[in-house]
Amino acid sequence: MMQQILRDMYIDPDLLAELNEEQKHILFYKIRQEQVRRWDERENQENQENQDQEKKGSRRSIQWLQGCDGDVWVWVMGDAPGDKPYEDIIKELMGEKARRQAQQEAKELWRTKEAEIEEKFRDAMAKEKARFVAGKWKEETEDRKAAKQEEEHIQEKREEEERQQGEEEIKRAEEKRARELYISLEQEQRRSEKDDKEWEDPMQMRRSKMADQEMQRKARRARDEYKRQSLRAIEKGRVAGLSGLFQQGPVVGIGPTVAPFRRYSDVLESSSSTTHRPAPRPSSRECVLLWFKEEQTPKQAGYERNSTTIAPWFHGLISRQESETLLMNAAEGSFLVRVSDRIWGYTLSYRTADSFKHFLIDASGDYYSFLGVDQNRHATLADLIDFHKVGRYVSIETPCGNQIIWLLSNSTSK
C-alpha cells in the first residue's frame, strides 16, 4: 500500500482520515522523501544530457568537396565562364562596405539630430508651460484682487446702509419721544399755570420752585442718558435694543417755561421746548454755533493745552468735503479736527494711504471721547488729541496746515 501511494503520490481521503497523527506525519515524511528523490534524479539526468550534447558539439570536422577527377574542388575567381573580373568583385565589395558604413554614419547622425530636436522641444515646452503658469498665476492674482476690492466695496456699502438705517430709526424714535415729551410738557404747563393762580403763600411758592428745579435736573439726566444710548446704538447697530428705552417707566414731568429761545443754555433748561438738545444731531448750523459759543468756548475747545493759541489742527465748522479737500495733498497720517453738524461734538478727519476716515468725538457731557470704540474720557479736546498722538486708536502724525476757518469768529459775529 505504501509503495502504491509513493508511486501515485496520492492517498484516498477516507484512508487518510483513518490514520492517526503519528501515521500521518510518517506518511507525509515518506512522500516528501520520494519527491526529493525524483527531483534529484531528474536533475542528474538533465545534467548528463547537457554533457553529452557538449561532447557531441565539440567534435567538428571538415569534409572537402571533391571534383570529377577525385581531387579537391577548386574555384578561381574570374576564370570560370560567366564570372566577373576580380577587380569588379573587389569594387562591388568595397562599394557595399562603403554603403553600409554610410548608412551607419547616417543613423548615428540622425540619432544625434533627433536628440537635439527633442531637447529643443522639451525646452520650448518647459518655457511655454512656465509662461502659461505665470500668466495663469497673474490672472488669478488680479481676479483675487478684484474680488477683494469688490467685497470691500460691498462691505462699505452695507455698513453705510446699516448706519443710515440706524440713524433713520433713531430719528423716528427721537421724533416720537419728542412728541410724547411735548404732550407731557403741555399737560404739566397747564397744571402749573392753574396752580400758579391758586398759590399765594410765599413758602408754598419756594417749595414749588424747588420741586421744579428737581424735576428739571431729573429731565436733564434723562436727556443725557437718552442721548448717550442713542449715539452708542448708532455706532454698534443696536437700534432695536435702544427703542425699548422709550417704553420704560413713566414720562418725567418738567416744569414750565422759564424764558424764550435766546441762549443755548436757555434752550437746554427750557421745559416747554420740543427739542431738548436733540440726541443724534443738532437742528441747524446756528444751533451748533450757539452751542460752541455757550459751552465749548469756556472749556478752551480748539485751543492748545494751557494756552490761548488756537491749535493748528482745529478747523472750525467745515463740511466733510472741505476737510477731505484740505487733506487731499497732505501726507499719510495727517489730520484735522472740525465741529460736527451731526452730533454735539467734533469730527476727526484722518488721511490714510488711499482714502479718508472720519471719527466722531462726543462732547455732549463733561468729557471728550470717541464714539463707540474708545472708552477713554478726557477733560479737554486738546487732552484727547495729545493722548492719541501716541495712543492706541489712530496714529496721528502732523496737523494739516494753516488753512483754518476759525469758528470763534463765526460764533462771535452771530
C-alpha beads as a LAMMPS data file, in Angstrom:
LAMMPS data file: protein, C-alpha beads

414 atoms
413 bonds

1 atom types
1 bond types

-500.0 500.0 xlo xhi
-500.0 500.0 ylo yhi
-500.0 500.0 zlo zhi

Masses

1 110.0

Atoms # bond

1 1 1 0.000 0.000 0.000
2 1 1 2.834 2.389 0.862
3 1 1 4.599 1.672 -2.459
4 1 1 1.414 2.468 -4.385
5 1 1 0.900 5.720 -2.509
6 1 1 4.506 6.766 -3.163
7 1 1 4.232 5.796 -6.839
8 1 1 0.945 7.671 -7.412
9 1 1 1.691 10.439 -4.907
10 1 1 -1.954 10.251 -3.874
11 1 1 -3.892 8.797 -0.892
12 1 1 -7.606 8.356 -0.618
13 1 1 -9.198 10.908 1.773
14 1 1 -11.161 8.190 3.594
15 1 1 -7.983 6.211 4.176
16 1 1 -6.186 9.360 5.335
17 1 1 -8.963 10.055 7.829
18 1 1 -8.444 6.618 9.447
19 1 1 -4.767 7.314 10.184
20 1 1 -3.697 8.808 13.477
21 1 1 -1.452 11.858 13.760
22 1 1 1.799 9.885 14.005
23 1 1 0.955 7.775 10.951
24 1 1 0.054 10.925 9.024
25 1 1 3.413 12.506 9.869
26 1 1 5.260 9.338 8.776
27 1 1 3.278 9.192 5.533
28 1 1 3.931 12.847 4.728
29 1 1 7.622 12.383 5.529
30 1 1 7.881 9.429 3.117
31 1 1 6.044 11.354 0.399
32 1 1 8.444 14.271 0.827
33 1 1 11.440 11.930 0.581
34 1 1 10.060 10.471 -2.655
35 1 1 9.579 13.976 -4.082
36 1 1 13.177 14.905 -3.258
37 1 1 14.481 11.626 -4.770
38 1 1 12.577 12.206 -8.003
39 1 1 13.825 15.806 -8.157
40 1 1 17.442 14.754 -7.733
41 1 1 17.017 12.019 -10.339
42 1 1 15.672 14.473 -12.920
43 1 1 18.430 16.955 -12.152
44 1 1 21.129 14.314 -12.681
45 1 1 19.508 13.167 -15.904
46 1 1 19.354 16.695 -17.315
47 1 1 22.977 17.343 -16.377
48 1 1 24.025 14.130 -18.130
49 1 1 22.139 15.092 -21.271
50 1 1 23.754 18.526 -21.335
51 1 1 27.205 16.994 -21.003
52 1 1 26.523 14.573 -23.863
53 1 1 25.384 17.432 -26.096
54 1 1 28.518 19.426 -25.307
55 1 1 30.703 16.452 -26.189
56 1 1 28.888 15.972 -29.467
57 1 1 29.161 19.696 -30.346
58 1 1 32.932 19.739 -29.845
59 1 1 33.559 17.017 -32.428
60 1 1 33.766 19.189 -35.562
61 1 1 35.304 18.089 -38.850
62 1 1 35.829 19.422 -42.366
63 1 1 34.971 17.447 -45.443
64 1 1 36.453 18.811 -48.655
65 1 1 34.314 18.979 -51.758
66 1 1 35.779 16.829 -54.485
67 1 1 35.597 17.279 -58.210
68 1 1 35.032 14.797 -61.067
69 1 1 38.665 13.827 -61.034
70 1 1 38.509 12.915 -57.366
71 1 1 40.677 15.847 -56.299
72 1 1 39.613 18.725 -54.088
73 1 1 37.331 21.047 -55.998
74 1 1 38.899 24.487 -56.551
75 1 1 37.343 27.686 -57.967
76 1 1 39.477 30.544 -59.193
77 1 1 37.527 33.816 -59.224
78 1 1 37.243 35.282 -62.712
79 1 1 38.441 32.141 -64.559
80 1 1 35.125 30.308 -64.724
81 1 1 32.728 31.079 -67.566
82 1 1 30.281 33.898 -66.613
83 1 1 32.361 35.084 -63.639
84 1 1 33.010 38.778 -63.070
85 1 1 36.553 40.001 -63.139
86 1 1 38.337 40.069 -59.797
87 1 1 38.647 43.844 -59.876
88 1 1 34.873 44.227 -60.338
89 1 1 34.167 41.899 -57.447
90 1 1 36.571 43.887 -55.251
91 1 1 34.898 47.155 -56.278
92 1 1 31.447 45.752 -55.503
93 1 1 32.610 44.579 -52.102
94 1 1 34.187 47.959 -51.384
95 1 1 31.041 49.766 -52.578
96 1 1 28.858 47.564 -50.371
97 1 1 31.124 48.204 -47.404
98 1 1 31.087 51.965 -48.086
99 1 1 27.288 51.931 -48.403
100 1 1 26.863 50.106 -45.095
101 1 1 29.308 52.449 -43.371
102 1 1 27.462 55.480 -44.802
103 1 1 24.145 54.056 -43.580
104 1 1 25.636 53.513 -40.124
105 1 1 27.019 57.061 -40.003
106 1 1 23.686 58.434 -41.234
107 1 1 21.905 56.540 -38.457
108 1 1 24.322 57.941 -35.873
109 1 1 23.892 61.452 -37.268
110 1 1 20.111 61.083 -37.233
111 1 1 20.144 59.891 -33.622
112 1 1 22.230 62.934 -32.654
113 1 1 19.965 65.278 -34.604
114 1 1 16.855 63.677 -33.118
115 1 1 18.262 64.104 -29.605
116 1 1 18.900 67.804 -30.311
117 1 1 15.360 68.242 -31.671
118 1 1 13.879 66.519 -28.628
119 1 1 15.985 68.697 -26.314
120 1 1 14.839 71.872 -28.069
121 1 1 11.254 70.665 -27.990
122 1 1 11.478 69.924 -24.272
123 1 1 12.981 73.378 -23.608
124 1 1 10.263 75.034 -25.676
125 1 1 7.574 73.059 -23.880
126 1 1 9.079 73.942 -20.491
127 1 1 9.192 77.643 -21.392
128 1 1 5.633 77.547 -22.710
129 1 1 4.456 75.788 -19.575
130 1 1 6.270 78.312 -17.369
131 1 1 4.766 81.190 -19.355
132 1 1 1.307 79.647 -19.081
133 1 1 1.677 79.083 -15.332
134 1 1 2.945 82.654 -14.820
135 1 1 0.080 84.086 -16.872
136 1 1 -2.451 81.984 -15.018
137 1 1 -0.986 82.983 -11.659
138 1 1 -1.071 86.663 -12.660
139 1 1 -4.660 86.319 -13.844
140 1 1 -5.678 84.574 -10.617
141 1 1 -3.898 87.264 -8.588
142 1 1 -5.749 90.003 -10.451
143 1 1 -9.035 88.147 -10.018
144 1 1 -8.419 87.762 -6.286
145 1 1 -7.506 91.434 -6.001
146 1 1 -10.616 92.489 -7.918
147 1 1 -12.785 90.158 -5.823
148 1 1 -11.281 91.563 -2.621
149 1 1 -11.880 95.136 -3.761
150 1 1 -15.449 94.278 -4.725
151 1 1 -16.005 92.609 -1.360
152 1 1 -14.616 95.651 0.468
153 1 1 -16.832 97.928 -1.616
154 1 1 -19.888 95.814 -0.833
155 1 1 -18.952 95.745 2.859
156 1 1 -18.548 99.529 2.981
157 1 1 -21.841 99.991 1.164
158 1 1 -23.588 97.593 3.556
159 1 1 -22.127 99.376 6.584
160 1 1 -23.217 102.743 5.206
161 1 1 -26.728 101.418 4.547
162 1 1 -26.938 99.951 8.053
163 1 1 -25.665 103.217 9.522
164 1 1 -28.220 105.246 7.565
165 1 1 -30.964 102.833 8.546
166 1 1 -29.922 103.088 12.191
167 1 1 -29.898 106.877 12.018
168 1 1 -33.351 106.899 10.434
169 1 1 -34.729 104.606 13.124
170 1 1 -33.132 106.730 15.834
171 1 1 -34.549 109.852 14.228
172 1 1 -38.050 108.357 14.121
173 1 1 -37.709 107.248 17.726
174 1 1 -36.452 110.713 18.624
175 1 1 -39.432 112.385 16.952
176 1 1 -41.803 110.017 18.719
177 1 1 -40.106 110.735 22.042
178 1 1 -40.231 114.478 21.346
179 1 1 -43.983 114.302 20.691
180 1 1 -44.502 112.375 23.913
181 1 1 -42.429 114.879 25.867
182 1 1 -44.230 117.770 24.215
183 1 1 -47.629 116.389 25.206
184 1 1 -46.375 115.746 28.729
185 1 1 -44.918 119.241 28.943
186 1 1 -48.132 120.799 27.694
187 1 1 -50.108 118.983 30.350
188 1 1 -47.601 119.953 33.005
189 1 1 -47.688 123.555 31.771
190 1 1 -51.453 123.702 32.117
191 1 1 -51.277 122.265 35.607
192 1 1 -48.527 124.709 36.516
193 1 1 -50.485 127.707 35.232
194 1 1 -53.530 126.527 37.130
195 1 1 -51.514 126.024 40.289
196 1 1 -49.846 129.461 39.913
197 1 1 -53.233 131.134 40.178
198 1 1 -54.061 129.268 43.380
199 1 1 -50.688 129.609 45.107
200 1 1 -50.373 132.728 47.247
201 1 1 -48.342 131.563 50.185
202 1 1 -44.603 132.534 49.691
203 1 1 -43.458 129.372 51.456
204 1 1 -45.545 127.308 49.078
205 1 1 -44.025 129.202 46.122
206 1 1 -40.497 128.391 47.323
207 1 1 -41.389 124.718 47.710
208 1 1 -42.861 124.747 44.192
209 1 1 -39.733 126.348 42.773
210 1 1 -37.527 123.733 44.469
211 1 1 -39.749 120.981 43.074
212 1 1 -39.475 122.497 39.575
213 1 1 -35.698 122.611 39.844
214 1 1 -35.598 118.995 40.973
215 1 1 -37.780 117.957 38.029
216 1 1 -35.520 119.895 35.657
217 1 1 -32.458 118.083 36.997
218 1 1 -34.185 114.722 36.523
219 1 1 -35.212 115.690 32.996
220 1 1 -31.650 116.779 32.177
221 1 1 -30.251 113.472 33.427
222 1 1 -32.874 111.588 31.419
223 1 1 -31.981 113.531 28.277
224 1 1 -28.255 112.895 28.760
225 1 1 -28.833 109.182 29.276
226 1 1 -31.110 109.014 26.232
227 1 1 -28.526 110.842 24.109
228 1 1 -25.664 108.526 25.157
229 1 1 -27.747 105.423 24.485
230 1 1 -28.807 106.772 21.086
231 1 1 -25.272 107.541 19.936
232 1 1 -23.980 104.211 21.226
233 1 1 -26.755 102.401 19.357
234 1 1 -25.856 104.157 16.093
235 1 1 -22.240 103.030 16.312
236 1 1 -22.878 99.457 17.454
237 1 1 -26.001 98.762 15.408
238 1 1 -28.194 98.051 18.442
239 1 1 -31.090 100.204 17.339
240 1 1 -33.687 97.610 18.253
241 1 1 -32.434 97.442 21.818
242 1 1 -32.410 101.204 22.121
243 1 1 -36.044 101.532 21.054
244 1 1 -37.050 99.714 24.238
245 1 1 -35.809 102.619 26.307
246 1 1 -38.785 104.709 25.212
247 1 1 -41.227 102.338 26.916
248 1 1 -39.513 102.042 30.300
249 1 1 -41.188 103.902 33.136
250 1 1 -43.407 106.975 33.167
251 1 1 -42.547 110.216 31.409
252 1 1 -40.666 112.573 33.711
253 1 1 -42.550 115.779 34.292
254 1 1 -40.766 119.052 33.517
255 1 1 -41.561 122.484 34.843
256 1 1 -42.988 125.490 32.988
257 1 1 -41.162 127.726 30.533
258 1 1 -38.579 129.987 32.108
259 1 1 -37.533 132.066 29.096
260 1 1 -37.946 132.150 25.298
261 1 1 -35.308 130.780 22.828
262 1 1 -32.492 133.307 23.153
263 1 1 -29.489 131.486 24.529
264 1 1 -28.316 127.915 24.134
265 1 1 -28.324 127.444 27.906
266 1 1 -31.951 128.606 27.959
267 1 1 -32.777 126.043 25.301
268 1 1 -31.274 123.289 27.430
269 1 1 -33.186 124.345 30.557
270 1 1 -36.477 125.243 28.896
271 1 1 -39.164 122.740 29.866
272 1 1 -41.644 123.608 27.119
273 1 1 -39.231 123.257 24.199
274 1 1 -39.918 120.384 21.789
275 1 1 -36.194 119.816 21.168
276 1 1 -34.262 119.297 24.415
277 1 1 -30.807 119.137 22.823
278 1 1 -31.606 116.504 20.169
279 1 1 -29.539 113.413 20.718
280 1 1 -28.403 112.331 17.257
281 1 1 -27.752 115.702 15.632
282 1 1 -28.281 119.448 16.015
283 1 1 -31.212 121.020 14.247
284 1 1 -29.304 123.791 12.425
285 1 1 -25.932 125.408 11.879
286 1 1 -26.913 128.347 14.076
287 1 1 -27.665 125.937 16.897
288 1 1 -24.177 124.433 16.543
289 1 1 -22.541 127.865 16.628
290 1 1 -24.563 128.833 19.690
291 1 1 -23.678 125.553 21.401
292 1 1 -19.968 126.053 20.725
293 1 1 -20.044 129.632 21.995
294 1 1 -22.038 128.847 25.149
295 1 1 -20.462 125.520 26.174
296 1 1 -17.214 124.829 24.320
297 1 1 -15.546 128.240 24.353
298 1 1 -15.366 128.299 28.196
299 1 1 -13.748 124.824 28.019
300 1 1 -10.994 126.142 25.696
301 1 1 -12.066 123.685 22.966
302 1 1 -9.852 124.083 19.901
303 1 1 -7.020 125.722 21.845
304 1 1 -3.571 124.361 22.599
305 1 1 -3.161 122.867 26.063
306 1 1 -2.830 125.582 28.737
307 1 1 -2.587 128.284 26.092
308 1 1 -4.658 130.989 24.435
309 1 1 -3.378 129.958 20.992
310 1 1 -5.788 128.144 18.719
311 1 1 -4.464 124.692 17.803
312 1 1 -3.309 124.285 14.177
313 1 1 -5.356 121.067 13.870
314 1 1 -8.646 122.852 14.672
315 1 1 -10.546 123.958 11.541
316 1 1 -13.892 125.061 12.917
317 1 1 -17.257 124.305 11.343
318 1 1 -16.395 122.958 7.877
319 1 1 -18.038 120.209 5.853
320 1 1 -16.744 116.717 5.237
321 1 1 -15.957 117.562 1.616
322 1 1 -13.970 120.623 2.646
323 1 1 -11.953 118.598 5.150
324 1 1 -11.123 115.974 2.514
325 1 1 -10.075 118.740 0.115
326 1 1 -7.670 120.127 2.732
327 1 1 -6.241 116.662 3.378
328 1 1 -6.044 115.694 -0.300
329 1 1 -2.405 116.689 -0.814
330 1 1 -1.307 116.028 2.773
331 1 1 0.910 113.133 3.815
332 1 1 -0.479 109.889 5.162
333 1 1 -1.296 110.289 8.867
334 1 1 -2.253 113.980 8.594
335 1 1 -5.437 115.011 10.343
336 1 1 -7.666 117.906 11.314
337 1 1 -10.485 118.391 13.803
338 1 1 -13.720 120.105 12.824
339 1 1 -17.001 120.846 14.591
340 1 1 -19.592 118.207 13.716
341 1 1 -23.064 119.051 12.454
342 1 1 -24.293 115.514 13.156
343 1 1 -23.827 115.318 16.942
344 1 1 -22.968 117.636 19.792
345 1 1 -19.243 117.192 19.350
346 1 1 -16.462 117.078 16.787
347 1 1 -15.161 115.007 13.879
348 1 1 -11.537 113.935 13.472
349 1 1 -10.769 113.642 9.729
350 1 1 -7.766 111.396 9.078
351 1 1 -5.690 110.853 5.894
352 1 1 -4.869 107.193 5.097
353 1 1 -2.797 105.835 2.230
354 1 1 -5.658 105.722 -0.280
355 1 1 -8.722 107.244 1.391
356 1 1 -10.038 109.317 4.298
357 1 1 -11.502 108.251 7.639
358 1 1 -13.766 110.307 9.898
359 1 1 -14.172 109.636 13.644
360 1 1 -16.887 111.236 15.796
361 1 1 -15.896 112.776 19.146
362 1 1 -18.644 113.048 21.764
363 1 1 -18.577 116.365 23.651
364 1 1 -22.147 116.399 24.943
365 1 1 -21.165 115.635 28.541
366 1 1 -18.414 116.846 30.801
367 1 1 -15.738 114.896 28.909
368 1 1 -14.462 114.165 25.381
369 1 1 -14.266 110.635 23.918
370 1 1 -14.544 108.779 20.619
371 1 1 -17.955 107.276 19.974
372 1 1 -18.402 103.536 20.258
373 1 1 -14.731 102.492 20.096
374 1 1 -12.547 104.247 22.647
375 1 1 -13.830 104.264 26.239
376 1 1 -11.132 106.695 27.428
377 1 1 -12.538 110.013 28.602
378 1 1 -10.599 113.256 28.538
379 1 1 -11.224 116.555 30.280
380 1 1 -10.415 118.706 27.223
381 1 1 -10.293 118.296 23.472
382 1 1 -6.548 119.001 23.489
383 1 1 -6.045 116.184 26.016
384 1 1 -7.812 113.745 23.676
385 1 1 -5.688 114.780 20.678
386 1 1 -2.429 114.643 22.656
387 1 1 -3.352 111.243 24.077
388 1 1 -3.999 109.707 20.683
389 1 1 -0.823 111.071 19.156
390 1 1 0.896 108.220 20.970
391 1 1 -2.220 106.261 21.809
392 1 1 -3.776 103.042 20.549
393 1 1 -6.602 104.162 18.322
394 1 1 -5.123 106.163 15.438
395 1 1 -1.566 107.224 14.688
396 1 1 -1.777 110.993 14.385
397 1 1 1.373 112.417 12.855
398 1 1 1.164 116.038 11.726
399 1 1 -1.574 118.689 11.520
400 1 1 -2.976 119.506 8.127
401 1 1 -1.743 123.063 7.892
402 1 1 -2.788 126.645 8.364
403 1 1 -5.969 126.681 6.217
404 1 1 -8.282 127.207 9.224
405 1 1 -11.819 128.574 9.271
406 1 1 -11.972 129.945 12.768
407 1 1 -15.221 129.003 14.434
408 1 1 -14.792 131.633 17.092
409 1 1 -15.034 134.419 14.550
410 1 1 -18.244 132.899 13.187
411 1 1 -19.797 132.428 16.588
412 1 1 -18.831 135.931 17.695
413 1 1 -20.485 137.537 14.710
414 1 1 -23.795 135.763 15.334

Bonds

1 1 1 2
2 1 2 3
3 1 3 4
4 1 4 5
5 1 5 6
6 1 6 7
7 1 7 8
8 1 8 9
9 1 9 10
10 1 10 11
11 1 11 12
12 1 12 13
13 1 13 14
14 1 14 15
15 1 15 16
16 1 16 17
17 1 17 18
18 1 18 19
19 1 19 20
20 1 20 21
21 1 21 22
22 1 22 23
23 1 23 24
24 1 24 25
25 1 25 26
26 1 26 27
27 1 27 28
28 1 28 29
29 1 29 30
30 1 30 31
31 1 31 32
32 1 32 33
33 1 33 34
34 1 34 35
35 1 35 36
36 1 36 37
37 1 37 38
38 1 38 39
39 1 39 40
40 1 40 41
41 1 41 42
42 1 42 43
43 1 43 44
44 1 44 45
45 1 45 46
46 1 46 47
47 1 47 48
48 1 48 49
49 1 49 50
50 1 50 51
51 1 51 52
52 1 52 53
53 1 53 54
54 1 54 55
55 1 55 56
56 1 56 57
57 1 57 58
58 1 58 59
59 1 59 60
60 1 60 61
61 1 61 62
62 1 62 63
63 1 63 64
64 1 64 65
65 1 65 66
66 1 66 67
67 1 67 68
68 1 68 69
69 1 69 70
70 1 70 71
71 1 71 72
72 1 72 73
73 1 73 74
74 1 74 75
75 1 75 76
76 1 76 77
77 1 77 78
78 1 78 79
79 1 79 80
80 1 80 81
81 1 81 82
82 1 82 83
83 1 83 84
84 1 84 85
85 1 85 86
86 1 86 87
87 1 87 88
88 1 88 89
89 1 89 90
90 1 90 91
91 1 91 92
92 1 92 93
93 1 93 94
94 1 94 95
95 1 95 96
96 1 96 97
97 1 97 98
98 1 98 99
99 1 99 100
100 1 100 101
101 1 101 102
102 1 102 103
103 1 103 104
104 1 104 105
105 1 105 106
106 1 106 107
107 1 107 108
108 1 108 109
109 1 109 110
110 1 110 111
111 1 111 112
112 1 112 113
113 1 113 114
114 1 114 115
115 1 115 116
116 1 116 117
117 1 117 118
118 1 118 119
119 1 119 120
120 1 120 121
121 1 121 122
122 1 122 123
123 1 123 124
124 1 124 125
125 1 125 126
126 1 126 127
127 1 127 128
128 1 128 129
129 1 129 130
130 1 130 131
131 1 131 132
132 1 132 133
133 1 133 134
134 1 134 135
135 1 135 136
136 1 136 137
137 1 137 138
138 1 138 139
139 1 139 140
140 1 140 141
141 1 141 142
142 1 142 143
143 1 143 144
144 1 144 145
145 1 145 146
146 1 146 147
147 1 147 148
148 1 148 149
149 1 149 150
150 1 150 151
151 1 151 152
152 1 152 153
153 1 153 154
154 1 154 155
155 1 155 156
156 1 156 157
157 1 157 158
158 1 158 159
159 1 159 160
160 1 160 161
161 1 161 162
162 1 162 163
163 1 163 164
164 1 164 165
165 1 165 166
166 1 166 167
167 1 167 168
168 1 168 169
169 1 169 170
170 1 170 171
171 1 171 172
172 1 172 173
173 1 173 174
174 1 174 175
175 1 175 176
176 1 176 177
177 1 177 178
178 1 178 179
179 1 179 180
180 1 180 181
181 1 181 182
182 1 182 183
183 1 183 184
184 1 184 185
185 1 185 186
186 1 186 187
187 1 187 188
188 1 188 189
189 1 189 190
190 1 190 191
191 1 191 192
192 1 192 193
193 1 193 194
194 1 194 195
195 1 195 196
196 1 196 197
197 1 197 198
198 1 198 199
199 1 199 200
200 1 200 201
201 1 201 202
202 1 202 203
203 1 203 204
204 1 204 205
205 1 205 206
206 1 206 207
207 1 207 208
208 1 208 209
209 1 209 210
210 1 210 211
211 1 211 212
212 1 212 213
213 1 213 214
214 1 214 215
215 1 215 216
216 1 216 217
217 1 217 218
218 1 218 219
219 1 219 220
220 1 220 221
221 1 221 222
222 1 222 223
223 1 223 224
224 1 224 225
225 1 225 226
226 1 226 227
227 1 227 228
228 1 228 229
229 1 229 230
230 1 230 231
231 1 231 232
232 1 232 233
233 1 233 234
234 1 234 235
235 1 235 236
236 1 236 237
237 1 237 238
238 1 238 239
239 1 239 240
240 1 240 241
241 1 241 242
242 1 242 243
243 1 243 244
244 1 244 245
245 1 245 246
246 1 246 247
247 1 247 248
248 1 248 249
249 1 249 250
250 1 250 251
251 1 251 252
252 1 252 253
253 1 253 254
254 1 254 255
255 1 255 256
256 1 256 257
257 1 257 258
258 1 258 259
259 1 259 260
260 1 260 261
261 1 261 262
262 1 262 263
263 1 263 264
264 1 264 265
265 1 265 266
266 1 266 267
267 1 267 268
268 1 268 269
269 1 269 270
270 1 270 271
271 1 271 272
272 1 272 273
273 1 273 274
274 1 274 275
275 1 275 276
276 1 276 277
277 1 277 278
278 1 278 279
279 1 279 280
280 1 280 281
281 1 281 282
282 1 282 283
283 1 283 284
284 1 284 285
285 1 285 286
286 1 286 287
287 1 287 288
288 1 288 289
289 1 289 290
290 1 290 291
291 1 291 292
292 1 292 293
293 1 293 294
294 1 294 295
295 1 295 296
296 1 296 297
297 1 297 298
298 1 298 299
299 1 299 300
300 1 300 301
301 1 301 302
302 1 302 303
303 1 303 304
304 1 304 305
305 1 305 306
306 1 306 307
307 1 307 308
308 1 308 309
309 1 309 310
310 1 310 311
311 1 311 312
312 1 312 313
313 1 313 314
314 1 314 315
315 1 315 316
316 1 316 317
317 1 317 318
318 1 318 319
319 1 319 320
320 1 320 321
321 1 321 322
322 1 322 323
323 1 323 324
324 1 324 325
325 1 325 326
326 1 326 327
327 1 327 328
328 1 328 329
329 1 329 330
330 1 330 331
331 1 331 332
332 1 332 333
333 1 333 334
334 1 334 335
335 1 335 336
336 1 336 337
337 1 337 338
338 1 338 339
339 1 339 340
340 1 340 341
341 1 341 342
342 1 342 343
343 1 343 344
344 1 344 345
345 1 345 346
346 1 346 347
347 1 347 348
348 1 348 349
349 1 349 350
350 1 350 351
351 1 351 352
352 1 352 353
353 1 353 354
354 1 354 355
355 1 355 356
356 1 356 357
357 1 357 358
358 1 358 359
359 1 359 360
360 1 360 361
361 1 361 362
362 1 362 363
363 1 363 364
364 1 364 365
365 1 365 366
366 1 366 367
367 1 367 368
368 1 368 369
369 1 369 370
370 1 370 371
371 1 371 372
372 1 372 373
373 1 373 374
374 1 374 375
375 1 375 376
376 1 376 377
377 1 377 378
378 1 378 379
379 1 379 380
380 1 380 381
381 1 381 382
382 1 382 383
383 1 383 384
384 1 384 385
385 1 385 386
386 1 386 387
387 1 387 388
388 1 388 389
389 1 389 390
390 1 390 391
391 1 391 392
392 1 392 393
393 1 393 394
394 1 394 395
395 1 395 396
396 1 396 397
397 1 397 398
398 1 398 399
399 1 399 400
400 1 400 401
401 1 401 402
402 1 402 403
403 1 403 404
404 1 404 405
405 1 405 406
406 1 406 407
407 1 407 408
408 1 408 409
409 1 409 410
410 1 410 411
411 1 411 412
412 1 412 413
413 1 413 414
